[in-house]
Amino acid sequence: MIDPNIIKPYPDLRAQECMTAFASGTSPVAILNLDNNLEIALNLIKPRTLNELRANGIPVLESQRVLLNLWGIIEMVENNRYRFIPPLLVGEKLDAVRYKTKRLASLLLENSQSEIDTFLMVVAEANWQSHQFALLASLVLDGLIWDQMATHKLVDNIDFSQMETGSEYWSGLAWVTYPEKNFRLGTNSYTTGDYYINQSWTPASLPLQSSVNQFHRDALIKFIDRGPTAISTEEQKQLTALGFILGQNCLIPILRNKDPIYQQGLHLAGHIVQILRDELQSLDIAELIEADFKAALIIFFHEVYPTMLETLIEKGIAIPGVLEGEESAPLSPSFFISGKEKSS
């Protein structure tokens, strides 16, 4: 019998478009991108037998079942049915989460606008106007916020390598949001020498930013540490073409803990977390998301901060062209560099 609730993902849907994963080891996103594993997983949101999937036109091999089970993505429940394990934000649950995240995002912005304006002013005074959006988004809302949550005892820490998944192949946290938000933004951080090279990204920017690799990151850190004479002519040529350097100048902000930008960002993050802490009790996010509180808070705030950014864009904050997928736009406004120092 054909099941009318079978999910047919839209063509070319990739797992990273609906799954968010912070993983130590091989990410479940990579597993879901193999063959039709994503289609299988999405259709086990409602527990089904593998034969039920096959009867509805979804091919399932035994090797796929084993792989998905080993990675802790699916598990057998009653009557030979399998279910998808990671937390799910779909249907009415997603509607309820987004109703609450929208209200909370509005409240946080309403009570933090002065602090946000001050942060943006400090960035502008340091002559990094083109980096205002990325620094607000990735340094503060997707960076220092997490440290401040730990400081305020909302989470123990954000060390995903310590989060058990039931799989020996990866640790961390993963969840599915289907359909995904209209506006998504994340942060990738790359360890290079004594620095982190941080990259704000959106789905539209990732193809453009893929031109930056470890060769460029290593060359950039050599340039910062030892000056233009430390890099080869080819390295200088490529870094210049990427818009990362010009002559003897680095065109990407380099932040230390004592820098005014960092300190104002820390103040803003702490201010937001104080408001968040006061509101959490009434939100019941663990029950809503059906996860332990720590995981639920991480998942919930990953819905909140993009909503805050989307509202700020609507109000007129400038978003770098690269984050909107403009092919001719410079890449550097989506990057910043931080030293390996403990948060103060």
LINHU-V44633 format. One record per residue. N is the residue number from 1. RES is the residue in three letters. PSI is psi in degrees with one decimal (* if undefined). NEAR is the number of other C-alpha atoms within 10 Angstrom. D_CENTER is the distance of its C-alpha to the mean C-alpha in whole Angstrom. Layout:
BEGIN
{{N/RES/PSI/NEAR/D_CENTER} {N/RES/PSI/NEAR/D_CENTER}}
END
This chain:
BEGIN
{{1/MET/132.3/6/40} {2/ILE/129.6/10/37} {3/ASP/116.5/10/34} {4/PRO/-13.2/7/33} {5/ASN/5.8/8/30} {6/ILE/134.2/17/28} {7/ILE/126.0/15/25} {8/LYS/98.3/11/25} {9/PRO/146.8/14/22} {10/TYR/153.7/8/22} {11/PRO/139.4/6/23} {12/ASP/16.5/6/21} {13/LEU/128.2/12/18} {14/ARG/150.5/16/16} {15/ALA/-36.8/20/14} {16/GLN/-11.2/16/10} {17/GLU/-16.6/16/11} {18/CYS/-12.9/19/12} {19/MET/133.0/21/10} {20/THR/130.0/20/7} {21/ALA/133.5/18/8} {22/PHE/106.4/19/8} {23/ALA/139.5/20/12} {24/SER/114.8/16/15} {25/GLY/-161.5/12/17} {26/THR/117.2/12/17} {27/SER/142.2/19/14} {28/PRO/-20.6/25/15} {29/VAL/-42.3/22/13} {30/ALA/-37.7/12/16} {31/ILE/-41.7/18/19} {32/LEU/-21.5/24/18} {33/ASN/-5.4/15/18} {34/LEU/137.0/12/22} {35/ASP/-133.6/12/24} {36/ASN/32.4/14/24} {37/ASN/-36.1/22/22} {38/LEU/-43.3/21/20} {39/GLU/-41.8/22/23} {40/ILE/-49.2/24/24} {41/ALA/-46.4/20/21} {42/LEU/-30.1/20/21} {43/ASN/5.4/21/25} {44/LEU/13.2/23/25} {45/ILE/-44.1/19/23} {46/LYS/122.0/13/26} {47/PRO/132.1/19/28} {48/ARG/159.7/19/31} {49/THR/160.4/17/33} {50/LEU/-32.8/19/32} {51/ASN/-32.4/14/35} {52/GLU/-39.7/15/34} {53/LEU/-47.4/19/31} {54/ARG/-38.6/13/34} {55/ALA/-20.1/13/36} {56/ASN/20.2/13/34} {57/GLY/17.1/11/33} {58/ILE/106.2/18/30} {59/PRO/137.9/16/31} {60/VAL/120.3/17/30} {61/LEU/155.2/10/32} {62/GLU/-36.2/8/32} {63/SER/-32.6/9/30} {64/GLN/-42.6/18/27} {65/ARG/-45.1/18/28} {66/VAL/-45.7/13/28} {67/LEU/-47.8/15/25} {68/LEU/-34.2/20/23} {69/ASN/-42.2/18/25} {70/LEU/-34.1/15/25} {71/TRP/6.2/21/21} {72/GLY/27.7/19/21} {73/ILE/-35.2/23/20} {74/ILE/158.5/22/23} {75/GLU/153.7/19/26} {76/MET/136.2/15/30} {77/VAL/-142.2/12/31} {78/GLU/152.1/10/34} {79/ASN/41.8/9/37} {80/ASN/19.9/12/35} {81/ARG/152.3/16/32} {82/TYR/149.8/22/28} {83/ARG/154.9/20/25} {84/PHE/131.0/23/21} {85/ILE/-48.9/19/20} {86/PRO/154.3/18/17} {87/PRO/143.2/19/16} {88/LEU/131.5/21/16} {89/LEU/95.1/24/16} {90/VAL/159.4/16/19} {91/GLY/-134.6/11/22} {92/GLU/-32.7/9/23} {93/LYS/-43.9/14/21} {94/LEU/-40.7/18/18} {95/ASP/-42.5/12/20} {96/ALA/-41.2/14/21} {97/VAL/-44.8/19/18} {98/ARG/-28.9/18/17} {99/TYR/-45.2/11/20} {100/LYS/-37.2/17/20} {101/THR/-35.9/22/16} {102/LYS/-43.1/18/18} {103/ARG/-42.5/12/21} {104/LEU/-40.7/22/19} {105/ALA/-42.2/21/17} {106/SER/-41.6/16/20} {107/LEU/-43.8/16/22} {108/LEU/-42.1/21/20} {109/LEU/-42.9/17/20} {110/GLU/-36.6/10/24} {111/ASN/3.9/13/24} {112/SER/4.6/17/22} {113/GLN/-40.1/13/23} {114/SER/-43.4/12/26} {115/GLU/-37.4/18/23} {116/ILE/-45.0/20/21} {117/ASP/-40.7/12/24} {118/THR/-42.9/15/25} {119/PHE/-47.8/25/22} {120/LEU/-35.4/23/22} {121/MET/-43.1/17/25} {122/VAL/-40.8/20/25} {123/VAL/-43.4/24/23} {124/ALA/-40.0/15/25} {125/GLU/-23.5/12/28} {126/ALA/8.0/13/27} {127/ASN/36.0/12/27} {128/TRP/41.4/18/23} {129/GLN/-39.2/16/23} {130/SER/-13.3/17/21} {131/HIS/6.4/23/18} {132/GLN/-46.4/22/18} {133/PHE/-48.4/23/15} {134/ALA/-37.8/27/13} {135/LEU/-39.5/29/14} {136/LEU/-44.9/21/14} {137/ALA/-51.9/22/11} {138/SER/-35.3/24/9} {139/LEU/-44.2/25/12} {140/VAL/-67.6/26/13} {141/LEU/-26.4/24/11} {142/ASP/25.6/22/7} {143/GLY/-85.6/18/10} {144/LEU/-25.8/19/14} {145/ILE/-45.3/24/13} {146/TRP/-39.4/21/12} {147/ASP/-41.2/23/15} {148/GLN/-32.7/23/17} {149/MET/-40.0/23/16} {150/ALA/-41.8/14/18} {151/THR/-39.0/14/21} {152/HIS/11.5/14/22} {153/LYS/21.9/11/22} {154/LEU/-32.3/17/19} {155/VAL/157.0/17/17} {156/ASP/-49.5/12/19} {157/ASN/178.3/15/17} {158/ILE/47.5/17/13} {159/ASP/97.2/12/14} {160/PHE/-19.2/15/13} {161/SER/-16.4/14/16} {162/GLN/1.5/12/18} {163/MET/117.8/16/17} {164/GLU/142.8/12/19} {165/THR/-5.5/18/19} {166/GLY/1.6/14/22} {167/SER/141.1/12/22} {168/GLU/-5.0/11/23} {169/TYR/-15.8/15/21} {170/TRP/155.0/21/18} {171/SER/159.3/23/16} {172/GLY/-146.5/19/13} {173/LEU/133.1/23/12} {174/ALA/147.4/21/11} {175/TRP/161.7/19/12} {176/VAL/133.8/21/13} {177/THR/117.2/18/13} {178/TYR/117.2/16/16} {179/PRO/159.4/14/16} {180/GLU/163.3/17/13} {181/LYS/155.2/14/12} {182/ASN/-37.0/8/14} {183/PHE/121.5/12/12} {184/ARG/140.7/18/8} {185/LEU/135.9/22/6} {186/GLY/-178.4/19/3} {187/THR/127.8/18/5} {188/ASN/133.8/12/8} {189/SER/129.8/16/11} {190/TYR/127.1/14/14} {191/THR/122.7/15/17} {192/THR/110.9/18/20} {193/GLY/-128.5/14/23} {194/ASP/22.3/12/23} {195/TYR/160.5/18/20} {196/TYR/127.8/21/16} {197/ILE/115.1/22/15} {198/ASN/136.0/20/12} {199/GLN/116.2/24/11} {200/SER/140.4/25/9} {201/TRP/154.0/25/8} {202/THR/163.8/19/9} {203/PRO/-33.1/16/11} {204/ALA/-27.1/16/14} {205/SER/-24.7/21/13} {206/LEU/-42.2/15/12} {207/PRO/-34.4/13/16} {208/LEU/-40.1/19/17} {209/GLN/-11.9/22/15} {210/SER/-13.2/8/16} {211/SER/-14.6/10/20} {212/VAL/125.2/13/18} {213/ASN/-173.3/9/19} {214/GLN/-30.2/11/20} {215/PHE/-46.1/11/24} {216/HIS/-39.5/17/23} {217/ARG/-43.0/19/20} {218/ASP/-42.8/16/24} {219/ALA/-39.4/21/26} {220/LEU/-41.6/25/24} {221/ILE/-37.1/20/24} {222/LYS/-41.9/17/28} {223/PHE/-43.8/22/28} {224/ILE/-44.1/15/27} {225/ASP/-39.3/12/29} {226/ARG/-2.1/11/32} {227/GLY/174.0/14/32} {228/PRO/-30.2/21/33} {229/THR/-11.4/11/36} {230/ALA/-12.5/16/34} {231/ILE/154.9/18/32} {232/SER/167.9/12/34} {233/THR/-39.8/11/35} {234/GLU/-41.9/10/33} {235/GLU/-43.4/18/30} {236/GLN/-41.3/22/31} {237/LYS/-45.9/14/31} {238/GLN/-40.6/17/28} {239/LEU/-36.0/22/26} {240/THR/-43.0/15/28} {241/ALA/-34.2/13/27} {242/LEU/-13.8/17/23} {243/GLY/19.3/17/24} {244/PHE/-28.6/22/23} {245/ILE/159.8/21/27} {246/LEU/110.5/15/30} {247/GLY/-119.5/9/33} {248/GLN/6.4/11/33} {249/ASN/137.0/12/30} {250/CYS/130.8/19/26} {251/LEU/17.8/17/24} {252/ILE/133.5/21/21} {253/PRO/139.2/20/21} {254/ILE/114.6/16/21} {255/LEU/134.9/18/21} {256/ARG/163.0/17/23} {257/ASN/-29.2/16/23} {258/LYS/-4.1/11/26} {259/ASP/144.7/12/25} {260/PRO/-38.3/16/25} {261/ILE/-46.3/25/22} {262/TYR/-45.8/23/20} {263/GLN/-40.0/18/23} {264/GLN/-34.8/21/22} {265/GLY/-38.7/27/18} {266/LEU/-40.7/23/19} {267/HIS/-44.3/19/22} {268/LEU/-45.0/24/20} {269/ALA/-43.6/26/17} {270/GLY/-39.5/21/20} {271/HIS/-45.0/17/21} {272/ILE/-41.9/23/19} {273/VAL/-34.2/22/18} {274/GLN/-42.9/14/22} {275/ILE/-44.7/15/22} {276/LEU/-45.1/18/19} {277/ARG/-40.2/13/21} {278/ASP/-24.9/9/24} {279/GLU/-18.8/14/23} {280/LEU/-36.0/13/21} {281/GLN/-34.8/9/25} {282/SER/-8.1/7/25} {283/LEU/-24.9/13/22} {284/ASP/48.5/13/23} {285/ILE/-33.0/21/19} {286/ALA/-43.8/16/20} {287/GLU/-39.3/11/23} {288/LEU/-46.3/15/21} {289/ILE/-14.5/21/18} {290/GLU/55.3/15/21} {291/ALA/165.4/16/19} {292/ASP/160.5/11/20} {293/PHE/-43.4/16/19} {294/LYS/-49.8/16/16} {295/ALA/-41.2/21/14} {296/ALA/-39.6/19/15} {297/LEU/-42.0/19/14} {298/ILE/-46.0/16/10} {299/ILE/-46.0/24/10} {300/PHE/-45.4/20/12} {301/PHE/-21.6/19/11} {302/HIS/-12.1/18/7} {303/GLU/-30.9/22/10} {304/VAL/-52.3/23/12} {305/TYR/-34.4/24/10} {306/PRO/-31.7/23/10} {307/THR/-39.8/24/13} {308/MET/-45.7/21/14} {309/LEU/-39.9/22/13} {310/GLU/-40.6/18/15} {311/THR/-41.9/16/18} {312/LEU/-36.3/16/18} {313/ILE/-43.8/13/18} {314/GLU/-30.9/10/21} {315/LYS/-7.7/9/23} {316/GLY/-1.4/8/23} {317/ILE/137.8/14/20} {318/ALA/128.9/14/20} {319/ILE/132.0/19/17} {320/PRO/143.8/21/18} {321/GLY/-35.6/16/19} {322/VAL/-33.9/24/17} {323/LEU/-11.9/25/14} {324/GLU/5.0/14/16} {325/GLY/18.7/18/17} {326/GLU/115.5/14/21} {327/GLU/-30.2/14/22} {328/SER/-1.5/9/24} {329/ALA/145.9/15/22} {330/PRO/148.9/18/22} {331/LEU/-28.4/24/18} {332/SER/-33.3/22/19} {333/PRO/-8.6/27/18} {334/SER/7.5/28/14} {335/PHE/150.5/24/15} {336/PHE/160.0/22/16} {337/ILE/137.4/20/17} {338/SER/149.5/19/18} {339/GLY/156.8/16/21} {340/LYS/82.2/14/20} {341/GLU/150.9/11/22} {342/LYS/144.9/7/21} {343/SER/141.7/13/20} {344/SER/*/9/23}}
END
